Amino acid sequence: MVIIGNFLFRHRNYIFPILYLILFIPSPAIFDDFYIPVIIGLSVALFGQAIRILTIGLVYIIRGGRHRQIYAKELVTDGIFAHCRNPLYLGNILIITGLGIMSNSLVSLLIFLPLFVFAYQAIVIAEEDFLHDRFGPQYKNYLKRVNRWVPNLKGIGNTINSSTFKWRRVIVKEYNSIYIWLTGAVLLILKNYRSYSTAQNFYKSLPFFILVIFSLTVCYSIVRYLKKSLKLVGD
């Protein structure tokens, strides 16, 4: 599993976008109602994004890899990491689950979601193997205190109140992923709306969907410019 996790980590920027295409494969619907998958899926995805925002806003762990290899400069156990070892990945899985529900696709439920969960599980196991070798007893103690996936909410209030939340860091670190999954969500809603509405209603509503995507793109471009020009700095 460690070998698989290292491979997926190294090539995740290419593999994950391909997996996302499964969401748009024609498939038998799970729900007969258009609004149910949208409401449930969007709620789950937003909850996942909220976890990521809270995690990054309180303390950001630098574990993005080095030369496409798993790497960590230090072991971070503060903030939400004191309650869950992988809150960012947990947020990702919830976002992915939400998108899968929004796709209203049986194929997504049976193929897309299990593949992503397996991929993240493999990556986490590979990261744990690296962290165990790098930090030794310190990491072993952390493993005993904190769950891999299920957050322990005991003391979460104290964690939040004792930390300084940094919105700028959230914006700088998250703007790209937020733009990608929100745009994907709009496209999934558009795809399903085409199936449930008449052609006349679909084309009548199409400018609204285009406007939403355009607005998201404008916001993304503004934040990207501010970040690249160093007018908006996370830390």
LINDAGI-V55676 format. One record per residue. N is the residue number from 1. PSI is psi in whole degrees, 0 to 359 (* if undefined). Layout:
n & psi
N & PSI
N & PSI
This chain:
n & psi
1 & 326
2 & 318
3 & 315
4 & 317
5 & 318
6 & 321
7 & 314
8 & 321
9 & 318
10 & 325
11 & 17
12 & 329
13 & 343
14 & 323
15 & 314
16 & 316
17 & 326
18 & 319
19 & 327
20 & 332
21 & 338
22 & 330
23 & 334
24 & 5
25 & 131
26 & 136
27 & 156
28 & 141
29 & 151
30 & 318
31 & 145
32 & 343
33 & 139
34 & 322
35 & 330
36 & 307
37 & 328
38 & 311
39 & 311
40 & 311
41 & 316
42 & 323
43 & 315
44 & 316
45 & 318
46 & 325
47 & 318
48 & 319
49 & 324
50 & 321
51 & 317
52 & 318
53 & 315
54 & 319
55 & 310
56 & 324
57 & 328
58 & 312
59 & 133
60 & 128
61 & 128
62 & 94
63 & 45
64 & 357
65 & 163
66 & 124
67 & 41
68 & 22
69 & 150
70 & 132
71 & 145
72 & 126
73 & 323
74 & 161
75 & 115
76 & 123
77 & 12
78 & 176
79 & 219
80 & 340
81 & 348
82 & 352
83 & 341
84 & 133
85 & 335
86 & 58
87 & 328
88 & 317
89 & 323
90 & 316
91 & 319
92 & 316
93 & 321
94 & 321
95 & 314
96 & 318
97 & 318
98 & 317
99 & 321
100 & 319
101 & 318
102 & 331
103 & 340
104 & 44
105 & 128
106 & 326
107 & 318
108 & 318
109 & 321
110 & 336
111 & 305
112 & 305
113 & 312
114 & 323
115 & 317
116 & 318
117 & 317
118 & 318
119 & 314
120 & 324
121 & 318
122 & 318
123 & 318
124 & 318
125 & 320
126 & 319
127 & 320
128 & 322
129 & 318
130 & 313
131 & 325
132 & 317
133 & 325
134 & 319
135 & 352
136 & 234
137 & 326
138 & 318
139 & 326
140 & 318
141 & 323
142 & 320
143 & 324
144 & 330
145 & 328
146 & 136
147 & 155
148 & 313
149 & 313
150 & 116
151 & 141
152 & 110
153 & 359
154 & 123
155 & 9
156 & 326
157 & 317
158 & 322
159 & 315
160 & 315
161 & 333
162 & 0
163 & 156
164 & 118
165 & 129
166 & 101
167 & 323
168 & 319
169 & 320
170 & 313
171 & 313
172 & 319
173 & 333
174 & 349
175 & 324
176 & 311
177 & 323
178 & 317
179 & 317
180 & 311
181 & 328
182 & 320
183 & 318
184 & 320
185 & 317
186 & 318
187 & 323
188 & 318
189 & 319
190 & 317
191 & 315
192 & 326
193 & 325
194 & 327
195 & 330
196 & 347
197 & 167
198 & 161
199 & 322
200 & 313
201 & 324
202 & 309
203 & 335
204 & 325
205 & 348
206 & 319
207 & 328
208 & 314
209 & 320
210 & 319
211 & 320
212 & 313
213 & 320
214 & 317
215 & 318
216 & 320
217 & 321
218 & 314
219 & 317
220 & 315
221 & 321
222 & 312
223 & 319
224 & 317
225 & 315
226 & 323
227 & 311
228 & 329
229 & 3
230 & 20
231 & 345
232 & 112
233 & 136
234 & 318
235 & *
